[in-house]
Structure formats: structure tokens, C-alpha cells
Amino acid sequence: MAKKNVNEMSFLDHLEDLRWHLIRIVSAVVICGLVAFCFPSVLFDTILFAPQKMSFPTYQWLCKISQFFGIEDISFCADSFPFIIQNREMAGQFSIHIWTSIYAGFIVAFPYVIYQLWRFISPGLTSKERRTSTGFIVISSILFFMGVLFGYYVITPLSINFLGTYSVSSEVSNEIDIASYIGLIRASVIASGIIFLLPILIYFLTKVGLVTPEFLKKYRKFALVIVLILSAVITPPDVASQIIVAIPVIILYEVSIHISRIVVKNQNKNLRKDVRTS
């Protein structure tokens, strides 16, 4: 059956259309999650447990950098971390396996998720805007995966290095629950992926007229404070880690200002063209 024109669709028709897009999204996430579930050694041993080993690339780079500057940083150049990962619940490992697979499925299926969301909103756009859908999906996916990699290779090892070696007394040993360990990685990776979508968010907010380049430039100082607070929330409480995380977010904000300027420029150009033709 042919799909109705967007102007002919009732509120219930829109809900029905949204329901089918959500069903496709959930199906894609579940399928990708099932694939991840079938390869636990890759998902856990190769990917998730890698940052708790000193052979992880980030620690090697930081160790070389500290040695280059003559800083004897034991935490980055040690042989191993002074903690172990344990499970304290009967169904703990099975539950972690399932939920981690689902999150992995969401990350892998993200381009398809964006595609389905775009298909839902595209009928309300002009033909010219719909032609840019391919670029939108590709750019959104690239930004998201860049954020995921940033969270995995930067935020996660910095957090594990600080929290895993922190001790209030030699009488206390760190025996970290697997749910806490996986939760830290999950939060770091997904939060970073979402933060890296800032230019896409600014693009749409500019399209609907909620923000302008002047607004973004005017409140740049406040945005910087928010970025620093956000960096403090998702990173260990040390200045170096917060600066490392804040730098790419500030760059994304500046890129967002440029994107907003381009959107406004194109809107003004189209408006002048419509005035001339009317």
C-alpha cells in the first residue's frame, strides 16, 4: 500500500508511522546485539577488558610522553593496575553479557537508527532538504563514531587509570565489580558519541530558528563554562584529563558556530530569491 502524503496524514497516522520506524530501529539493535552476544571473547576480552591492561595503546603513548618530558609517572608506565575485576551476583555475568551486547548493538546500528529517524522527519522537508539526507546520515555517523573512539581511547583509560589506582589507605584493596567497570566504559563511550553530535544539533536548531550564529558567539563564555563542567562530570577529577576532554568539545562548538552561519546564509539567500520571483 502506498504511503500517504504527509499533508493527508492524521495524528494517528503519524503515530503509526513512528511506531514502524521504532520497530525497525529496535529490530536492527537487537540483531546487531545478538551478533555481539555470540562473540563474548571479542566483546569483552578484546574490547572491554583491554583498557585495564597496561599494554593498551593510550597508556603506552602517555608513558612515552611522560618519559619524553622527564616525568616519572608510575601510573602510566607500571606493569599492571592494582585492582581486580570481580562478579558478586549469581546472574551478574549473564546480565552484563546481555545488556552490554544491546549497547554494542546500538553503537553498531547507529547509522541505521539515524536513517530511520531521518525517514520519519523527511516527508515534512522540502525536496532539496531531502536530497541532503545521505550527507546527513554519513556525517552524523562519522561524528558519533569519532566520539565513541574518543571515549574509548581517551576518557576510558584516563578514568580507569585515576580511579583504579586511587587509594585512601593501604589497608583497602580495589576489587571492582564488573557492573561498575562496564558501566564506566559504557557511560564514557556513549556520552562522548552523543556530545560529538553537537554540530548536528546546532544545525537543526538553526534551521528552526532557535539559535543563530550571533547567539552562539554571544554566549561562548557560558558555553565554555558548561563544557568544563561537563568535562569534570565525565572525567576523573584532575585538571589534565578535563582539559584533554574539553579541547575537542570546544572545537566542536566553534565548528557549530560556522555551521549555523552557513545555514543562516543559505536561508537568507533563498529568501531573497523568493522575493525576486514573487
Secondary structure, 3 states (H helix, E strand, C coil): CCCCCHHHCCHHHHHHHHHHHHHHHHHHHHHHHHHHHCCHHHHHHHHHCHHHCCCCHHHHHHHHHHHHCCCCCHHHHCCCCCEEEECCCCCHHHHHHHHHHHHHHHHHCHHHHHHHHHHHHHHHCCHHHHHCHHHHHHHHHHHHHHHHHHHHHHHHHHHHHHHHHCCCCCCCCEEEEHHHHHHHHHHHHHHHHHHCCHHHHHHHHHHCCCCCHHHHHHCHHHHHHHHHHHHHHHCCCCHHHHHHHHHHHHHHHHHHHHHHHHHHHHHHHHHHHHHHHC
